[in-house]
Amino acid sequence: MGGHVSGTLIRRGIAARSARLWIMSFAAIAMLSGCTVSFISDPLMALYIISIVTFAYSCWAANILTLPSDLFPTEQIATVVGFSGMAAGGGSILVMLLVGILVDHISYVPALIGISCLPLLALFFGFMTLQERRNSASAESI
């Protein structure tokens, strides 16, 4: 769904980077609902929220995995994807260690809240690239 909607926006004339970041924004907001899972006692409601988070993650993934082909020249895409995969692996190691420490000493609540907020942090940096591009375009026109 995330790839379909962003593709539709791109065909309607919205820049690929902007279209993908907007879809990722909606997905990140939906993923925030994951913060509530640890406070819900009804298993069906918890499953419903986990399903929303999983759907939102799928929408996010379809766009984040395609973004390098929109942002970088063809000859650099494989390098960028390789480095991002390496960073994802390293980040996964750190997150797993941190989650283990949090669960051992506190509970799952801070881990769920932190992980639910990570897409917002990623979006912050994504939207900074839009601002950086605008700044460089205005500097070139001067």
N, C-alpha and C positions, 0 to 999 in steps of 0.2 A: 504494500500500500504506500509506503514512504517513497519508494522509487517511482511508482506510478504518478503520485500527486506532484512530486518535484518535476518529473518529466513533462507533465501537463503544463505546469507553470513555465517551464523553460520554453516549450513550444508556443506559449502565449506571449513570449518576448521578455520575460524576466531573466536577468542574468543567472547563469547556473549557480554561481557561488551564493547569491542571495536566495534563490529558490531553495537550495539545499539547507542553508542555515535557518530559513524560516520553518521548514518542515522539522528540522532538528529541534527548533525552539518548542514547537508544540509537543514533540516527543519528550523533551526534557521536562516540561511541565507535567505531562502525564506520568512520567517516571517518579516524580515527587510523591505520588500517592503511595509509593512503596514505604514511605516513612510510617504510615499508619498501620501496617500489617502487625507489628508487635503489640499493638494496643487493642486488637480485635479478637474477641473470644469466639465468634461464630466462624467455623471452618469454611462454610460456603462463601461468606463475605471475604474472608482472607484469600480464598482461591480466586474469587472474582477480581480482587485488586491485583493479585500476582499475575493474573491473565492480562490485565490492562498494562501492567509494567512490562510484561514480556512482549506484548504487541507493540508498545511504544519503543522498546529496545530494537525490535526488528525494523521499525520505520527509521530509527536513528542509524542502525547499522547499514541499511541500504544506501544511505546518503553519505555517511562518513567514509565508507569503503570506496565510493565513487569520487569523492572530493579531490583526491590527488590528481586524477585525470583532468579535472577542470582547472586546477591551480598551477600545474607545472608543465613545462615543455615535455613532449613525448619521450625524449631521450633521458629524462630525469625521473619518470614515473616509477620505474622498477626500484631505483635507489630509495626514493621517498617511501614507497610501500614497504621495502625491506627495513628501513630504519624505524618506521612507525610500528611494524610488527615486533621488532626488537624492543622498542620502548614499551609496547603493550605487554610483552612477556615479563620484562623487568618490573613494570608497574603491578602486574598481577602477583608477582612474588611478594612485593612490599605490602600490597593490600591484604593478601592472605595472612602474612605475619601479623599485621596490625589488627585484623579482625580476630585472629586467635588470641592476641593479648587482650583486646577489649572484652571478648566473650569470657575469657578466664577471670578477669578482674572486675568486670562491671556487668554487662549483659549484651544481648544482641541489639538492644535499642540504639546505642550510639553508632554501631556498625551499619544498621539499616538506614539511619538518618544520613550518615556520611556518604554511603554508597548512593543513596537516592539523590544527593546534591552534586555528585561528581559531574553529571552531564551539564549542569548549570555553569560549573567552572570551565568546562570545555567550550561551552557556547560563548562565554566571556572572551576567551582567546580567539574564537572564530570571528566574533563581531569586531574584535580589534583589528583583524586583517582587513575587514571592510573599511574601517576608519583609516588604517594605514594606506590603503589603496587610494582613498579619496584625498588624503593629505599629499601623497606623491603625485597624483594627477593634477591637483591644484598648483603644486610647486612647479610641475613641468609646464603648465600653461602661463606661468609668470614670466 
